[in-house]
Amino acid sequence: MSHQGTQVEIPDEAPPRTPSGRRTGVGDTSHARSWSRGFFVKLAVVAIADAVSVYGILTAVAVQSWGVAAFLLAALVAITWVYFSRRGLPAKYLLPGLLFLLVYQLFVMGYTAYVAFTNYGDGHNSTKSDAVAQILVQNEKRVEGSATYPLTVVDKAGTVGFAVVVDGKAEVGSASQPLTAVDGATVDGGKVTAVPGWQVLDFASIAGRQDEIVNLRVPFSSNPDDGSLRTQDAQNGYLYRSALTYDAAADSMTDTSTGTVYRPDSRGSFVSPDGTALTPGWRVAVGFSNFTQMFTDSRLSGPFTQILVWTFVFAGLSVLTTFALGLFLAITFNDPRVRGRRVYRSLLILPYAFPAFLSALVWRGMLNQRFGYVNEVLLGGANVPWLTDGTLAKVSVLMVNLWLGFPYMFLVCTGALQSIPTDIIESARMDGASPFRIFRSMTLPLLMISVAPLLISSFAFNFNNFSLIYMLTGGGPSFTGTPVLIGHTDILISMVYAVAFGSGLKQYGLASAVSILIFIVVGLISWWGFRRTRTLEEL
Amino acid sequence: MRRSIPLAAIAGVTLALAACSGSGSGSGSTASATASAKPTLSGTLTMWVDETRIDSMKPIVDEFQQQTGVKVDLVQKVSGDIRTDFVSQVPTGQGPDVIIGAHDWTGEFVNNGVVATVQLGDKAKDFSKSAVSAFAYNGQQYGVPYAIENIALVRNNKLLQDTTAKTFDDLVTQAKTANTPFSVLIQQGDKGDAYHLYPLQTSFGAPVFKQKDDGSYTNEIGMSGDAGAKFAAYLQKLGKEKVLDASIDGDKAKQAFLDGKAPYIITGPWNTTAFTKAGMDISVLPIPSAGGQEAKPFVGVQGAFISAKSKNPLLAQEFVVNFLTTEKVQTELYKSGGRLPALTAAASKVDDKVLAGFNAAGSTGAPMPSIPEMGSVWSFWGTTEVQLINGQAADPAGAWTTMITNIQNAIATKK
């Protein structure tokens, strides 16, 4: 869009425009409402945005996602109104960002918070009605020893029925009418081809009524114990009998053969009095139990504490070591006596230019106990278990992170050093201060003013440095005796991943709860850190 | 008059939308129920396939489309995600109609209620029995098999011509006569690989879960007790002797064998094509016993599942139950995939020395358990085995018992 016009609002009683619709005056109009080139560009862009929203709305309505549809509708109205109304125009810079914020940040946060209070995970995957339907289907079994019936799908005034040959006779039935023999039906090769009073459906028409046909159960006789005929492919019918019945009024499942009654429990499963649960269950709200599980489950609380401590140690030491090395190198290469500083500086940036997760992967290969470059070449065939020993793995993680992180600190410190006025340092030197004294009392405090906020954000970043841990050690070596697979180098965020996916047992609820705990921790640290920084600036 | 600008804008937008929605709803409506001379179907099936199986599936779905007029949307998913995505997306209604996968996914799918039952009816007897029962759970059939695979001992005939070893220890001793850097390659990696160690484990009489007489698995762990402890000690021994090494993952093992750095490798048919393509002369043999009993590898079965919430249940059944089970399709899948067909008629026509070797090695094998409890086993199992091989777990029996406790806890948590 071109923005050559000014933002002056025009009064409502502006003079009538020229027949072409183009304004000739400059300065008395908003380009948002004039027939300028920019207007047409905007028209096209907004049209595309609106078209996409409407397409989204139609799709959302088709799959009955009312929430998404409502949001898109609101977005559509907002977009159209903001860009074409005079009063909404100031919001034009805000709106796209706001929409993306809603979708990618607030929605995700809200959804995580919601999941944290449910038992969403393996075995509790969907709604209760899905679970009921699926339990019934899974327990509806083919009557043992019953025959395969070549089956014909027929229709009478919109009612679907099945026609089969039983004991040499053609029989027809529908949902309400058990199979009964009909006269005058044509049978070809064991399959009914025509029934008087019913229309035989061809496959194309069957394809249009799939749900109806698949869900149809035609009672085999008036005795319900004989089972009912159903089909899954509209060509072969089988006799089925359900082992369970669902009583919607009492909200219970009953086993028809044993009479056992299964009732829903608070964890979202149908459970019998002796504690046997039917699968699948469904999602239910479980309150704060996901939040407390980490502390109350004795098998988890120990490793959790260890991981919590290690997370702080890892993040703290990462910042400290990278900052120390970065600062040291920055001071060294800031000294005019060093020759070829530019070359060295660019060389030092290299680890930073390489994608971090790839570096971690390369390091993983280099630290391999038997084939790794470090053991094989640098240590002359030593057998150091860099990544498989608990303590050494922690050291390796810190070393690799030092390699990855010091160039950033080097850059930051170089910049900050160069902004410190030389005359202050000069005057300190004149007063006879030693170089160390200058560094401790002058350079470092001045440096910290600009660098401290970056150290805090670096801490927060390393606190959640998932890709490094995942790519380098995968959290291993594992603890023994924990119910989820977590290990010595796991930090909180990689532990969340292990809880949610790692142990073959998915627990999204628990994982969400832990990630919320992490969010709170990181938030508190940053808040505390920035408060401290402010006092630093007041020095 | 100025009001006309927003109006014009809205009108323009509406026009654009009308064009969009017009084309959108056209594809959504299904063919009306008018009887035509030739039964041509219209409809779309969505099918998820991972990168290892997609190439062999492509011609099959094209053929299905030509035969029935049903368009099949083949979506390639990453093999690491496909199973998780299926479980999480089916309940939302966004999942596919059909998913191609391994039989051991059955339990997890059933446990989450995302897979539909299928009825093979009389066709069941045309398949290898273990292939059909692999997809059965709790007396119900949930998938249709098309290929069988298992691991076996592969020999590089250039390095050793004859295998006389009766036990695994003998095999290692014999392999060392070839004077190569490695003796018998069994891939591990730092997370372990219980699958490739399973034949050794079963030879100690320690199956992962106890089996009923009909071959179906109970949820009672079978690898605890004395047999398990002996196997654990044996793993530690192999680790000390450097036969097993956690540093050798799948790629490294494959490459080492290709480079002629070992006379033997324990692997599956997915790697032998690379060996024969490289011009190697290989033989496929059964794995010798390490603990005195028969070494039984896991038999894996590939097949198709139907989503419990498929919007095209009939078309999906037509594809999976009636089309995928034909001899022609099973033979085509064998030719492109290189695995033994699950359909006996198609399998009997396979004339391939390598595949026959795998078939012989797998004839004693048991299908990999598909019960949902299996999901809680893999990671603990592999990790413990790696700790034994590395020598991190000083007391093998103790480490093995801890692993069993962990698995039992994980299974109990899931309930």
HADDOCK unambig.tbl for C-alpha pairs under 7 A between the chains (distance, minus, plus):
assign (segid A and resid 43 and name CA) (segid B and resid 9 and name CA) 6.68 0.50 0.50
assign (segid A and resid 47 and name CA) (segid B and resid 13 and name CA) 5.07 0.50 0.50
assign (segid A and resid 50 and name CA) (segid B and resid 13 and name CA) 6.88 0.50 0.50
assign (segid A and resid 51 and name CA) (segid B and resid 13 and name CA) 6.89 0.50 0.50
assign (segid A and resid 51 and name CA) (segid B and resid 16 and name CA) 6.64 0.50 0.50
assign (segid A and resid 51 and name CA) (segid B and resid 17 and name CA) 5.29 0.50 0.50
assign (segid A and resid 54 and name CA) (segid B and resid 17 and name CA) 6.88 0.50 0.50
assign (segid A and resid 55 and name CA) (segid B and resid 21 and name CA) 6.78 0.50 0.50
assign (segid A and resid 84 and name CA) (segid B and resid 6 and name CA) 5.92 0.50 0.50
assign (segid A and resid 122 and name CA) (segid B and resid 112 and name CA) 6.21 0.50 0.50
assign (segid A and resid 123 and name CA) (segid B and resid 111 and name CA) 5.32 0.50 0.50
assign (segid A and resid 123 and name CA) (segid B and resid 112 and name CA) 4.58 0.50 0.50
assign (segid A and resid 124 and name CA) (segid B and resid 112 and name CA) 6.59 0.50 0.50
assign (segid A and resid 125 and name CA) (segid B and resid 112 and name CA) 5.87 0.50 0.50
assign (segid A and resid 126 and name CA) (segid B and resid 91 and name CA) 5.55 0.50 0.50
assign (segid A and resid 131 and name CA) (segid B and resid 113 and name CA) 6.71 0.50 0.50
assign (segid A and resid 134 and name CA) (segid B and resid 113 and name CA) 5.77 0.50 0.50
assign (segid A and resid 138 and name CA) (segid B and resid 117 and name CA) 6.97 0.50 0.50
assign (segid A and resid 141 and name CA) (segid B and resid 140 and name CA) 6.94 0.50 0.50
assign (segid A and resid 148 and name CA) (segid B and resid 121 and name CA) 6.54 0.50 0.50
assign (segid A and resid 202 and name CA) (segid B and resid 35 and name CA) 6.58 0.50 0.50
assign (segid A and resid 202 and name CA) (segid B and resid 39 and name CA) 6.51 0.50 0.50
assign (segid A and resid 203 and name CA) (segid B and resid 39 and name CA) 5.97 0.50 0.50
assign (segid A and resid 203 and name CA) (segid B and resid 41 and name CA) 6.87 0.50 0.50
assign (segid A and resid 204 and name CA) (segid B and resid 33 and name CA) 6.77 0.50 0.50
assign (segid A and resid 204 and name CA) (segid B and resid 39 and name CA) 5.89 0.50 0.50
assign (segid A and resid 204 and name CA) (segid B and resid 40 and name CA) 6.03 0.50 0.50
assign (segid A and resid 204 and name CA) (segid B and resid 41 and name CA) 4.84 0.50 0.50
assign (segid A and resid 205 and name CA) (segid B and resid 32 and name CA) 6.65 0.50 0.50
assign (segid A and resid 205 and name CA) (segid B and resid 33 and name CA) 4.26 0.50 0.50
assign (segid A and resid 205 and name CA) (segid B and resid 34 and name CA) 6.79 0.50 0.50
assign (segid A and resid 207 and name CA) (segid B and resid 314 and name CA) 6.95 0.50 0.50
assign (segid A and resid 208 and name CA) (segid B and resid 30 and name CA) 6.00 0.50 0.50
assign (segid A and resid 208 and name CA) (segid B and resid 31 and name CA) 6.60 0.50 0.50
assign (segid A and resid 208 and name CA) (segid B and resid 32 and name CA) 6.92 0.50 0.50
assign (segid A and resid 210 and name CA) (segid B and resid 312 and name CA) 6.37 0.50 0.50
assign (segid A and resid 210 and name CA) (segid B and resid 313 and name CA) 6.45 0.50 0.50
assign (segid A and resid 210 and name CA) (segid B and resid 314 and name CA) 5.75 0.50 0.50
assign (segid A and resid 232 and name CA) (segid B and resid 314 and name CA) 6.12 0.50 0.50
assign (segid A and resid 232 and name CA) (segid B and resid 317 and name CA) 6.37 0.50 0.50
assign (segid A and resid 233 and name CA) (segid B and resid 314 and name CA) 4.97 0.50 0.50
assign (segid A and resid 233 and name CA) (segid B and resid 317 and name CA) 5.32 0.50 0.50
assign (segid A and resid 233 and name CA) (segid B and resid 318 and name CA) 5.58 0.50 0.50
assign (segid A and resid 234 and name CA) (segid B and resid 314 and name CA) 6.90 0.50 0.50
assign (segid A and resid 279 and name CA) (segid B and resid 111 and name CA) 5.54 0.50 0.50
assign (segid A and resid 280 and name CA) (segid B and resid 111 and name CA) 5.15 0.50 0.50
assign (segid A and resid 280 and name CA) (segid B and resid 112 and name CA) 5.22 0.50 0.50
assign (segid A and resid 280 and name CA) (segid B and resid 113 and name CA) 5.40 0.50 0.50
assign (segid A and resid 368 and name CA) (segid B and resid 247 and name CA) 6.49 0.50 0.50
assign (segid A and resid 369 and name CA) (segid B and resid 247 and name CA) 6.58 0.50 0.50
assign (segid A and resid 370 and name CA) (segid B and resid 247 and name CA) 6.07 0.50 0.50
assign (segid A and resid 481 and name CA) (segid B and resid 402 and name CA) 6.06 0.50 0.50
assign (segid A and resid 481 and name CA) (segid B and resid 406 and name CA) 5.96 0.50 0.50
assign (segid A and resid 482 and name CA) (segid B and resid 406 and name CA) 6.60 0.50 0.50
assign (segid A and resid 483 and name CA) (segid B and resid 406 and name CA) 5.57 0.50 0.50
assign (segid A and resid 483 and name CA) (segid B and resid 409 and name CA) 6.26 0.50 0.50
assign (segid A and resid 483 and name CA) (segid B and resid 410 and name CA) 5.66 0.50 0.50
assign (segid A and resid 503 and name CA) (segid B and resid 376 and name CA) 6.35 0.50 0.50
assign (segid A and resid 503 and name CA) (segid B and resid 379 and name CA) 5.95 0.50 0.50
assign (segid A and resid 504 and name CA) (segid B and resid 375 and name CA) 4.73 0.50 0.50
assign (segid A and resid 504 and name CA) (segid B and resid 376 and name CA) 5.10 0.50 0.50
assign (segid A and resid 505 and name CA) (segid B and resid 375 and name CA) 6.59 0.50 0.50
assign (segid A and resid 505 and name CA) (segid B and resid 376 and name CA) 6.12 0.50 0.50
